């Protein structure tokens, strides 16, 4: 069994938010586990809690949880257990967005909250390098699916977390990129 985290995308988003404004916060902690099923196949479980807080002419925040399950297949394994892999997966996301009106602004929408969700099929492609019990994997991917109560101006729940929470929403087809880029982990 291996446990891992994907820190690059999370750190880049956090640093980007902090560089643009000192008042916005974006915290994402992607973690996962791979359970061997055969020498070339693993069950992959991912869990990503996400929290954002922004000053959006009021106080806006989002709390989300993304869960993914899939299978990774070694396409071109090398002798150390690494190599190229494909990982099809099912991804579910639930988000709770809220806005607390705290001061007078023109066209104030007042306080509100909304629960949103999406279910997607995705595919990650990567290359894994093992260093004894530790590993590093470069990963790119994407997904497409259906979203419920997705902000009108956004392509998905994930994309909506990068913007101010919006009240107007709709059910629609959603798509995402896997921007985590790098997995760091250890085998036990």
N, C-alpha and C positions, 0 to 999 in steps of 0.2 A: 504494500500500500504506500502511496506517496501523498503528501500534503503539500500544498503550494499556495502562493499568493501572486497577484499580478499588479505590482506597484507602479509601473511606469505611467500608464494612462491615468491612474488616480492621482499621482503626484503632479503630472503635467496639468491636469484640470485644476487642482488645488492652487498650484503656483500661478496659473493663468488668471484665475479669479482674484487672487491676492494682488497680482501686478496691476490689473485693471482698476480695481477699487479696493480700498481697505475695509469696506463694510460688508462685502459679500463673502459667504463661506460655502464651500463645496467639499463634502467629505464622502469618500467612497472607499470601501474596504473589500475588494474581490478576493475570495478564498475558495479553495476547492480540494477535492481528493480524487485520486485515481485508484481504482481497485482492479488488480489484474484478473482477467477472465481467461486468457490464454497467453502464450509467448508474444503474440502480435496484436492483442486486443485488450482494451481496458474500459471499464465503466467509469465515466467521468461525472462527478457531481460538483456543481458550482453554486455559491451563495454570495450575493453582493448586496449588502445594506448600503443605502445612499441617503445622505441628509444634506439639504441646502437651506441657506437662510440669506435673504436679500432684502435690501431696503428698496422697495418698489413704489415709492410715494406712499408707503405704509410699511408694514412688516410682513413679508412673504416668506413662506417656508414650504418645503416638500420633504416628505419622508417616504422612501421607496424600498422595496425589497425585490431583487431579481433572483430567480432560482432557475437553474438549467440542469438537465440531465441528458447525457449522450454517451456515445461509444467512440473511443479513439482507436483507429486501426493504423498499425505501422505499415506504410506503403513501401518504403525502402529502408528497412531496418539495417543498422550497422552492427558490428560485433559487440558493442558495449551496451546495447539495449536502446540506443537513441536512433535518430534518423527522421525521415519525413513521415508525417502522419496526417490523416483526415479525421475530423471529428464532427459528424452530424449530431445535432442536438435539438431538443425542445426547450424553449425559453419562456418563462412566465414572469410578468412584472406586475406588481401592484404598487400604486402611488397614492399618497394622501397629500393634496395641495391645500394650503390655506393662506388667507390674507386677512390681517388684522388692521383695520383702519385705526390710525392713532392720531392723526392730525388732519386739518382741513386742506383739501386740495381740490382744484376744479375737476368736475366730472368724476367725483369719488364713487367707486362701486360699493363702498362699505365693506363690512366683514363677510367672508364666505369661506366655504371649504368644499372640496370635491374629492371623491375617490375614483381613481382611474385604473385601467388594466389593459394588458395586452398578452397575447399568446402567439409565439412565432416559431417557425422552423428555421434552423440556422446551420451553417457549415463553417467550421474553422479549419484552416490549413496551417501546418507548422513544421518546424524542425527542432528536434530535441537533442541536446547534448548532455551526456551524463559525466559526472566527475565523482566517482566513488558513489557515496550515498546521496549526493546532491545532484541537481539537474537545473538546466536552463533551457527554456523553449521559446523560440520566436514564433508568434502566432498572429495571423490575420484572418478575418472572417466577416460574415454578415448574416443577416436573417431577414425574413419577411413573414408577415402574419396579419392578424386582425387585432385592432385596438378598440376599446370601449371608453367613451368619454375622453378621447384624446384631444388636447388643445387644438383648435382649428388651424393655427399657424405652424404646427409642428408635424414632423414626419413620424414621430413615435413618442412614447413615454420617455425614453432615454433622452431624446433631443429636447423634449419639453423641460427637463430638469436643468438644462443649461440656460434657460430663459426665465423671465418673471412668470409666476403662475398666472394662467389666464382662465377667466370664467367661461368664455365661449368654447364649446367643444363639440365633437361629433364622433360617431363610430366610423372607422375607416380602415383601409389597408395601411399597415405600418411597415417600415423597414429601418434597419440599423446596421452600422458597421461595428465590428469588434475592434475597439481601439486600445485594448489592454497591451498589445504588442509583445510583452515579455512575461513569462511565468518563471518564477524562482521557487524551487521546492526541494524536498528531501524525502528519501524512501525509508520506511521503517519495517 
